[in-house]
Amino acid sequence: MGEERLTGNHDGKHSEYRTHIAKESCREQLVVAFQWLWQREGRPDAVLCIGTDRATGDALGPLVGEELLSWSRMPCAVFGTLDEPLHASNLAETLQKHPKLLRSRCLAIDASLGRSEDVGAIAVGIGSIRPGAAVQKSLPPIGRYYATATVNVGGFMDYYVLQNTRLSLVMRMAQMLAESLKLSLGF
């Protein structure tokens, strides 16, 4: 897979791929990573784009959702857009309305906070994520696989940090994820 790096436990449930938005080959690496997921687990039935536009750093998911829905040939359901975000306040309700999401092949996309050297990193892997963990929300784990983007530094006043994250970085990472996902699905 070239420059990419698979980290963690490679038992099929905890494999992860990481790259950085600043790499020239980021798009190609993400396409390969998504295709690796589809080969191992099957193409997604749904994409869950988690977040809200009320906090710049948390807008990653809805921005990806907007881009995915703009493609007329999107082969799977998309939840979470700027107009209809999928976030802490409505995640449980959405999962109740669509119980298949807990059992199907869902790709969960969310912003994350991390160390300063990880800002700009994008991770793609097998396994569930816990949305809202950075701001101490207790939400159910979701997704058979995930894509997360480290949008800012975490660890202190995380909610404030999300509110004051650079929109340009979030938009570039959202566009990169959406384009890579589109290419990995063959259109």
Secondary structure, 3 states (H helix, E strand, C coil): CCCCEEECCCCCCCCEEEEECCCCCHHHHHHHHHHHHHHHHCCCCEEEEECCCCCHHHHHHHHHHHHHHCCCCCCCEEECCCCCCECCCCHHHHHHHCHHHHCCCEEEEEEEEECHHHCCEEEEEECCECCCHHHCCCCCCECCEEEEEEEEECCCCHHHHHHCCCHHHHHHHHHHHHHHHHHHCCC
